[in-house]
Amino acid sequence: HATAALAIDNNCLTIAFPALSTGLYDYPYELAANIAISTLYDFKKIHDNDLAYVYIYCYDDEIFKVFNDVHYKFINDWKRNIRR
């Protein structure tokens, strides 16, 4: 939340950060993706119109696939909740 809050405080519309700890620290990709993406979705619920773009940079195709899969899971869950 701190990075996104700092961006909003400085009137930034875009933030970007790496897929943290998935490189040198070898943190499990799916856990890292779930933490990062769930945090962003929670932040988005509070600050719906404050950020236009959020970029997560992945070091390779394998990490990208995991982050992308987790992201689509969150999107599909969100869509299901809206329809209720």
N, C-alpha and C positions, 0 to 999 in steps of 0.2 A: 504493500500500500504506500510506503514512503516515497518511492520513485514516482508513482502516479500522482500522489498528493503534491509533491514538489513541482511536477510539471504543471498542474492546474494552478498552483499558487503563482507560477511565473507565466501564466497565460499561454502555455504551450498546448497545441492541439494534437501533437504526436509524441509518443515515447517509443524507445527501442531498447531492448536489453538482450543479452545472450541467454541461451538455455543453460542457466546457472548450474554449476557443479557437475555437468554431464561430461566435461572434458577431462582435465587433469585429475579431478577428485573422483571420477568414475561413479558418480551417484547414479542409481538405477533410473533409466530414462523415463519409464512410466510414472514413477513416483515424482520425479522432478516436473514432468509435464502436468500431472494432476495438481500439484501444489501451485505451480505458476498460473495455470489456466483457471483453477477454481478461485484463486486470489483475484485475478483480473475480473472474473465474472461477478464476484462479490462486490468489488469496487465499482463496477459498471452499474450495479443495482442502485447504488447510492448517488453516483455522479453520472447519470445517464447521458447527458449531452455535453459533458465537459471535455472529453477526449474524442477526437475524430479517428485516430489510427493508433494501434498498438502493434509493434513489430517484435517478434521473438526470433532472434537469429540462432539457427541451428548449425552446428559444425559440420555435419555430414548428412547424407541421405537417410541413414538409419535413424538418427535422432529426429530429423524432420518428419519421417513417417510416423514415429511414435507421437510426437507433439500434434501432428495433423489429425491422427486418429482420435486422440483425447479431445482435441478441440471439437471435432464433429460429434463426439459423444455428448459434450456439453451443449452444443447447438440443438441436437435432437431432443435432449432432455428438456431444454428451455422451451422448445416448440410444443412439446407435449404438455408442459405445465400451463402454457398460455391458452391452450384449447379447452382446458378444464373450466 
